[in-house]
Amino acid sequence: MAAAMELSCWGEGWGLPSVHTESLVVLAYAKFSGAKLTIQPVDWTWKTLTGTVPALHCEGHTVTEPAQILNFLRKQRYNADYELSAKQGADTLAYIALLEEKLRPALLHTFWVDTENYTNLTRPWFASRCPFPLNFFIPGRQARVALSLILLTKGESPLHSITEVEAKVYNEAKECLNLLSHRLGTSPYFFGKMPGSLDAFVFGYIAPLLKASLPSGPLKQHLNQLTNLCQFCDAVLKTYFDDDAPGSPPVSQDASVDANLQKLTQLVNKESNLIEKMDDNLRSSPQHKPRAPPARPTTLSSQKNSTPA
Amino acid sequence: CSLQSECKVPFIHVGNQVVSELGPIIQFTKAKGHSLSDVLDDVQRAEMKAYMELMNNMLLTAELYIQWCDETTAAEITRPRYSSPYPWPLKHILAYQKQWEVRRKMSAVGWAEKTLEQVYEDVAQCCQALSQRLGTQMYFFNRQPTELDALVFGHLFTILTTQLTSNELSDKVKTYSNLLTFVHRIEQTYFEDQGGGLSS
């Protein structure tokens, strides 16, 4: 039943499996629904110029655009939304529309139009992932496409220049993030305990903003204040994208918790060893006044220490 | 008309002020103390905004596409209607300029490659979402209408009453009986003293 499926997308970076929003959406959904995809990063190939990204190749068909790819995966029986009611399905569509209309322009602006971010982060990253001589014009082309999308969809008269549109775009994005945060509340995912397509879309849009080290990021600062969204992002990364976790997510979550506990214990032990060494050095040093040693968490000697000579 | 060139329709004229477009009009009436969505909690307000964006994203874009990117409709209905207030040759220049603007916007949002069939499918999907959300309720939220109800009514009423080259768009909407009932009810409750309306 499962035909081999290949996904071309931008490669990993900034702590994420992909730095490109649309590619991330597809990757996240594939993990949620259990679809096995072979990832073909387009980095350092001429596909950065000719290919539409992301693109799913399966048995000779090619599907582009995240919404179409998700539909295709559902038809292949990889459906992360089967537990949703009809109303929740309708809500999913509505919230995805909200993301595209309100958040996407601001994200495009943050990464591709804001001069500081573009010059210091986005352009170097993408240029370093394109083969010569594409590295000279692919980032520029993406930036121009981003700018025209923002101006055409948001820059209706009397707003014509990008500086006037900026304020409007960022206000709408902050409102959108607030709305998402209200909707998520304290649940782990947007609908119940298992993630679906809306979670994939939100993750795809928010993760690059959260994880990239942007020099200029008013939107990122706003996002950092919405702790439930940040926790949602981190939870998805840890549960579904922790280095090769092919098994069912709850098992890998337990395993990673145990591993973390072990690491923590090791750290505590190392710290206490260090403290002991420092203390020994201090006491044996002739310059320092000898004083009673502090109470130690680990038991070394049960005897009470007498005052040193 | 000078107002037409400066403001976008719809607009309201209050004393010396003119406020145009739906969003600002809602804010303006809210500032005057009339708001429909105060009864909603935060989660419901988030849902309402999301559905309003769905309407903008799908229905509005589909309406623009059908009017300006479908050559038959554009030539027979839209361009003549758009250019009618202006003298020759201004009418042709303005009509083609508007068409060019809309087509540019369509290609920026990725709708330029869509076929008419795909656009009708998108409209059907949007109507299905609205129909599922409305269910058997009288309005989308509780028993009182909100901004979302006004927006949905505006779009669906226009689709159902505007004559296009084919009836496929209005037929798609008519397959959802609860939406049809919703539109009739609002028309009768709030607009019954005015003539004209939905035929059939």
Interface residues (C-beta under 8 A of the other chain):
Chain A: E65 A86 K87 G89 A90 D91 L93 A94 Y95 A97 L98 E100 E101 K102 S148 L149 L152 T153 E156 E175 L179 L180 H182 R183 G185
Chain B: K8 D42 V43 R45 A46 E47 K49 A50 Y51 E53 L54 N56 N57 M58 R104 K105 A108 V109 G110 Q125 C126 Q128 A129 L130 Q132 R133 G135
